[in-house]
Amino acid sequence: MALTPEQTSEIEAARAKHATTRRATVPALEEMLFTAIPVLDHGFIRVIDYMGDDAAVVQAARVSYGRGTRKTSEDEGLIRYLMRHWHSTPFEMCEIKYHVKLPIFVARQWIRHRTANVNEYSARYSIMDKDYYVPEPAQMAAQSADNRQGRGAVLDGETAARVLSLLREDAEQTYGHYEEMLDENGIGLARELARMNLTLNTYTQWYWKTDLHNLFHFLRLRADAHAQYEIRVYAEAMLETVKAWVPLSYGAFCDYRLGAVTFSAKMMEVLRKMLAGETVEQAGSGLSKREWAEMLDALGR
Ligand SMILES: Cc1cc2nc3c(=O)[nH]c(=O)nc-3n(C[C@H](O)[C@H](O)[C@H](O)COP(=O)(O)OP(=O)(O)OC[C@H]3O[C@@H](n4cnc5c(N)ncnc54)[C@H](O)[C@@H]3O)c2cc1C
């Protein structure tokens, strides 16, 4: 992660400031505030601000006047009930704002999550840093044979080294051309045009703000094993911040969303038969081969 000394001292200055407030704060998240948590080779996430805590979810659900005097176990029970029954609006009462540094190809997946507020670094106004993502050798995998959207076996050392060298060469070459086109004493091309040939592994940055309900939706999709590794590692880092921020909601989310599976009506029919000791085969079950395999996988069979 390439933070300049100026950026590091800005973060330290922000962390050194203290404010008094009547609003609820969460000590564990305060501890993380502004700090850059490294992700990939040059990326990070930082929590910039937040509003609300587990009690705010409970307060909103009860539409109460104060924070109440109920026990933590009662609050936890209510939060788990809300999560279990898809009663989502109380979770929208909490908000969080991140500063994220991420490769452009990851940003393209991330931006599809429309229920957030985003402000990205302007490459029309500013010059892009020379930071580009190069995967770890363990991530250099071949195209999966059975999943068109996935990776298969890790490439052998020599092949992986060739790919790494292609990635580096291309990024270096296009960044060199970018600088040449920008050169005020040479071509002097506008920044908004010169950026167009930068490689998709170039890092961009944005501020990304969302509420807890939509953050959980994002995390359910992107912390999932089906998500591409390069976005999943961001989601995993964010999960740690959510755990610190709203531990009760996080626990309910892990239980009822992240670690949960959905069975279709037909799958339930099959399950009932299996539990009754009947032999059920894929053929005749009403499930496709893929659904059948997914169901057995979910059941650990
Ligand atoms: C593993 C994986 C593979 C993917 N593959 C592809 C792919 O190949 N191609 C591709 O294009 N995308 C792909 N996506 C992106 C995916 O289709 C969604 O666009 C993305 O996950 C954002 O989800 P979302 O729309 O639910 O989230 P958000 O945009 O945050 O929306 C949250 C919810 O709000 C509602 N909502 C928001 N905006 C609208 C609207 N305008 N109209 C109606 N309802 C709205 C919907 O209920 C939505 O679920 C993939 C995502 C994943 C996780």
The ligand as an ORCA input file, in Angstrom:
! r2SCAN-3c Opt
* xyz 0 1
  C     -21.159    -13.113     -8.551
  C     -21.720    -11.983     -9.358
  C     -21.691    -12.013    -10.740
  C     -22.206    -10.946    -11.496
  N     -22.158    -10.990    -12.851
  C     -22.633     -9.949    -13.596
  C     -22.570     -9.947    -15.030
  O     -22.091    -10.884    -15.635
  N     -23.034     -8.858    -15.698
  C     -23.596     -7.795    -15.058
  O     -24.028     -6.834    -15.719
  N     -23.677     -7.766    -13.706
  C     -23.216     -8.796    -12.966
  N     -23.269     -8.759    -11.594
  C     -23.857     -7.576    -10.955
  C     -25.274     -7.855    -10.427
  O     -26.146     -8.206    -11.475
  C     -25.801     -6.604     -9.702
  O     -25.850     -5.530    -10.617
  C     -24.951     -6.201     -8.523
  O     -24.659     -7.324     -7.723
  C     -25.654     -5.138     -7.694
  O     -26.762     -5.733     -7.070
  P     -28.082     -4.942     -6.794
  O     -28.650     -4.359     -8.048
  O     -28.996     -5.873     -6.028
  O     -27.551     -3.779     -5.807
  P     -28.004     -2.276     -5.675
  O     -27.799     -1.544     -6.939
  O     -27.355     -1.752     -4.437
  O     -29.556     -2.356     -5.440
  C     -30.092     -2.938     -4.244
  C     -31.526     -3.291     -4.514
  O     -32.261     -2.069     -4.773
  C     -33.202     -2.287     -5.808
  N     -32.882     -1.390     -6.924
  C     -31.808     -0.547     -7.026
  N     -31.885      0.161     -8.149
  C     -32.984     -0.255     -8.794
  C     -33.604      0.085    -10.037
  N     -33.090      1.006    -10.852
  N     -34.734     -0.541    -10.380
  C     -35.289     -1.464     -9.584
  N     -34.765     -1.860     -8.390
  C     -33.637     -1.247     -7.997
  C     -33.127     -3.763     -6.195
  O     -34.042     -4.495     -5.428
  C     -31.731     -4.143     -5.772
  O     -31.561     -5.530     -5.480
  C     -22.785     -9.807    -10.826
  C     -22.803     -9.793     -9.429
  C     -22.298    -10.843     -8.688
  C     -22.317    -10.768     -7.179
*
